[in-house]
């Protein structure tokens, strides 16, 4: 093996390690989201599966086969988006926690940042991420 091949092999190992660590961090944050209301869960497991797809097929399969989260991640990967009920829950939770944050915080700057982030989050959930039932109906009509 030449020196260039050794360096390339080491870079590949380092990259895989980086993607694995990133995926594990995403799993950690997503796991906290299961307990902490208002913190998203599924999006972090989607990110984890993506990171693991670059580093560890075993960990990717583990995320995809988790009983509750796995089907949601697989649906998202298949272009189905998220179920209508999950969208409604996400929007309601965002609105509740943004309202609480704005009410409890005294700083107008922090309130403005929270409201701006809420607009971004609502735009993504309502306007960008497809609704599973709508996508399925469109696919069935084709």
C-alpha positions as CSV (number, residue, x, y, z in Angstrom):
1,X,0.0,0.0,0.0
2,X,1.4,3.4,-1.0
3,X,1.7,6.4,1.3
4,X,-1.2,8.1,-0.5
5,X,-3.4,5.1,0.0
6,X,-2.7,5.0,3.7
7,X,-3.5,8.7,4.1
8,X,-6.7,8.3,2.1
9,X,-7.7,5.2,4.2
10,X,-7.0,7.2,7.4
11,X,-9.1,10.1,6.1
12,X,-11.9,7.7,5.3
13,X,-11.8,6.2,8.9
14,X,-11.7,9.7,10.4
15,X,-14.7,10.8,8.3
16,X,-16.7,7.7,9.3
17,X,-15.9,8.4,12.9
18,X,-17.0,12.0,12.5
19,X,-20.3,10.9,10.9
20,X,-20.8,8.3,13.6
21,X,-20.2,10.8,16.4
22,X,-22.6,13.3,14.7
23,X,-25.2,10.6,14.4
24,X,-24.9,9.6,18.0
25,X,-25.2,13.3,19.1
26,X,-28.4,13.5,17.0
27,X,-29.7,10.4,18.7
28,X,-28.9,11.9,22.1
29,X,-30.7,15.1,21.4
30,X,-33.7,13.2,19.8
31,X,-33.9,11.0,22.9
32,X,-34.0,14.1,25.1
33,X,-36.9,15.3,22.8
34,X,-38.9,12.2,23.8
35,X,-39.0,13.5,27.4
36,X,-38.8,17.3,27.0
37,X,-42.0,18.8,25.5
38,X,-41.4,21.2,22.7
39,X,-38.1,19.7,21.6
40,X,-38.4,17.9,18.3
41,X,-37.6,14.2,18.3
42,X,-38.1,12.7,14.8
43,X,-36.0,15.3,13.0
44,X,-33.0,14.4,15.0
45,X,-33.5,10.7,14.3
46,X,-33.8,11.6,10.6
47,X,-30.5,13.4,10.9
48,X,-29.0,10.5,12.8
49,X,-30.0,8.0,10.1
50,X,-28.5,10.2,7.4
51,X,-25.2,10.5,9.3
52,X,-25.1,6.8,10.0
53,X,-25.8,6.1,6.2
54,X,-22.4,7.7,5.7
55,X,-20.6,5.8,8.5
56,X,-22.3,2.7,9.9
57,X,-24.9,0.6,8.1
58,X,-25.5,-1.2,11.5
59,X,-26.4,2.0,13.3
60,X,-28.5,3.2,10.3
61,X,-30.5,-0.1,10.4
62,X,-30.9,0.3,14.2
63,X,-32.5,3.8,13.8
64,X,-34.7,2.6,10.9
65,X,-35.9,-0.3,12.9
66,X,-36.7,1.5,16.1
67,X,-40.4,0.6,17.0
68,X,-41.9,4.1,17.1
69,X,-39.4,6.4,15.4
70,X,-38.2,4.0,12.6
71,X,-41.4,4.0,10.5
72,X,-41.4,7.9,10.6
73,X,-37.8,8.0,9.5
74,X,-38.4,5.5,6.7
75,X,-41.6,7.4,5.5
76,X,-39.6,10.7,5.4
77,X,-36.8,9.0,3.4
78,X,-39.4,7.6,1.0
79,X,-40.6,11.1,0.3
80,X,-43.9,10.6,2.2
81,X,-43.2,13.4,4.7
82,X,-44.9,13.2,8.1
83,X,-48.4,12.1,9.0
84,X,-51.1,14.8,9.3
85,X,-51.6,14.1,13.0
86,X,-47.8,14.6,13.6
87,X,-48.0,17.9,11.7
88,X,-50.9,19.1,13.8
89,X,-49.2,18.0,17.0
90,X,-46.0,19.8,16.0
91,X,-47.8,23.0,15.1
92,X,-49.8,23.0,18.4
93,X,-46.7,22.3,20.5
94,X,-44.8,25.1,18.7
95,X,-47.6,27.6,19.3
96,X,-48.0,26.6,22.9
97,X,-44.3,26.8,23.7
98,X,-43.7,30.0,21.7
99,X,-46.6,31.7,23.5
100,X,-45.3,30.6,26.9
101,X,-41.8,31.8,26.0
102,X,-43.0,35.2,24.8
103,X,-45.2,35.5,27.9
104,X,-42.5,34.5,30.4
105,X,-39.6,36.4,28.9
106,X,-39.1,40.1,29.6
107,X,-36.7,40.9,26.8
108,X,-38.2,42.2,23.6
109,X,-35.1,41.0,21.7
110,X,-35.5,37.5,23.0
111,X,-39.2,37.6,22.2
112,X,-38.4,38.7,18.6
113,X,-35.9,35.9,18.1
114,X,-38.4,33.3,19.5
115,X,-41.2,34.6,17.2
116,X,-38.9,34.7,14.2
117,X,-37.7,31.1,14.8
118,X,-41.4,30.1,15.3
119,X,-42.2,31.6,11.9
120,X,-39.3,29.6,10.3
121,X,-40.4,26.4,12.1
122,X,-44.0,26.8,11.1
123,X,-43.0,27.6,7.5
124,X,-41.0,24.4,7.3
125,X,-43.6,22.1,8.9
126,X,-46.6,23.6,7.1
127,X,-45.0,24.6,3.8
128,X,-42.0,22.5,3.0
129,X,-42.4,19.1,4.7
130,X,-45.1,17.1,2.8
131,X,-48.1,15.5,4.5
132,X,-48.0,11.7,4.3
133,X,-51.7,11.3,3.5
134,X,-51.5,13.9,0.7
135,X,-48.5,12.3,-0.9
136,X,-50.1,8.9,-0.7
137,X,-53.3,10.2,-2.4
138,X,-51.3,11.9,-5.1
139,X,-49.3,8.7,-5.7
140,X,-52.5,6.6,-5.8
141,X,-54.0,9.0,-8.4
142,X,-51.0,8.6,-10.8
